[in-house]
Amino acid sequence: HAQRYLYSLYFTLTTMTTVGYGDIVATNFTEVCFVLVLLLQASVVFASLMGVLTDLISTLNTASKVDAERKRILSVYMTWRDVPRNLFLR
C-alpha cells in the first residue's frame, strides 16, 4: 500500500506544483521517490523565498510610513511656528 500512496502523492504534488506531465516523466518507483523529494524540497524553498520577500516588502512599507509620519509631524510643527513657506518646502 505504501507504493500506491507514494504514487498518489507524486500525482498530487506534480499537479499542485504545476510541474506537469511533459515529455520527461518518472517511469519507475525509484524515480517517483526521487521526484517526490525534489518537489517537496522545491516547495519548501519556494515558500521560504515568498516569506522572505513578503517580510522585505513589509519592512520597506513600514519604513516609508515612518518617514511620512515624521514629515507630517515636522510640517505641523513648522506651521505652528509660522516658518515662511519658502523655507517650509526645502
C-alpha positions as CSV (number, residue, x, y, z in Angstrom):
1,H,0.0,0.0,0.0
2,A,2.9,2.3,0.5
3,Q,3.8,2.3,-3.1
4,R,0.2,3.3,-4.1
5,Y,0.4,6.1,-1.5
6,L,3.6,7.4,-2.9
7,Y,2.3,7.3,-6.5
8,S,-0.8,9.2,-5.4
9,L,1.4,11.7,-3.6
10,Y,3.6,12.0,-6.8
11,F,0.5,12.7,-8.8
12,T,-0.8,15.3,-6.3
13,L,2.5,17.2,-6.0
14,T,3.2,17.2,-9.7
15,T,-0.3,18.6,-10.3
16,M,-0.3,21.1,-7.5
17,T,3.2,22.5,-8.2
18,T,2.2,22.8,-11.9
19,V,5.3,21.0,-13.0
20,G,3.0,19.0,-15.2
21,Y,3.4,15.8,-17.1
22,G,5.7,16.7,-20.0
23,D,7.9,14.6,-22.2
24,I,10.1,13.5,-19.2
25,V,8.2,11.6,-16.5
26,A,9.1,9.3,-13.7
27,T,8.9,5.8,-15.1
28,N,9.6,3.6,-12.1
29,F,9.1,3.7,-8.3
30,T,12.7,4.9,-7.6
31,E,12.3,7.8,-10.0
32,V,8.9,8.6,-8.4
33,C,10.5,8.7,-5.0
34,F,13.4,10.9,-6.3
35,V,11.0,13.4,-7.9
36,L,8.9,13.5,-4.7
37,V,11.9,14.5,-2.7
38,L,12.8,17.2,-5.3
39,L,9.2,18.5,-5.4
40,L,9.0,18.7,-1.6
41,Q,12.3,20.5,-1.4
42,A,11.4,22.9,-4.1
43,S,8.1,23.6,-2.4
44,V,9.9,24.4,0.9
45,V,12.4,26.7,-0.9
46,F,9.7,28.5,-2.7
47,A,7.6,29.0,0.5
48,S,10.8,30.3,2.2
49,L,11.5,32.7,-0.5
50,M,8.0,34.0,-0.6
51,G,8.1,34.6,3.2
52,V,11.4,36.5,2.9
53,L,10.1,38.6,0.1
54,T,6.9,39.4,2.0
55,D,8.9,40.4,5.0
56,L,11.2,42.6,2.9
57,I,8.3,44.4,1.3
58,S,6.6,44.8,4.6
59,T,9.7,46.3,6.1
60,L,10.1,48.7,3.3
61,N,6.5,49.8,3.6
62,T,6.9,50.3,7.3
63,A,10.0,52.4,6.8
64,S,8.2,54.7,4.2
65,K,5.2,55.1,6.6
66,V,7.6,56.1,9.4
67,D,9.2,58.7,7.1
68,A,5.8,60.0,6.0
69,E,4.8,60.4,9.7
70,R,8.0,62.3,10.5
71,K,7.4,64.6,7.6
72,R,3.8,65.2,8.7
73,I,4.9,66.0,12.3
74,L,7.6,68.3,11.0
75,S,5.0,70.0,8.8
76,V,2.6,70.6,11.7
77,Y,5.4,72.0,13.8
78,M,6.6,74.3,11.1
79,T,3.1,75.6,10.5
80,W,2.6,76.1,14.3
81,R,5.9,78.1,14.4
82,D,4.9,80.2,11.4
83,V,8.0,79.3,9.4
84,P,8.0,81.0,6.0
85,R,6.6,78.9,3.2
86,N,9.8,79.0,1.0
87,L,11.8,77.5,4.0
88,F,9.0,75.1,4.7
89,L,9.3,73.4,1.3
90,R,13.1,72.9,1.4
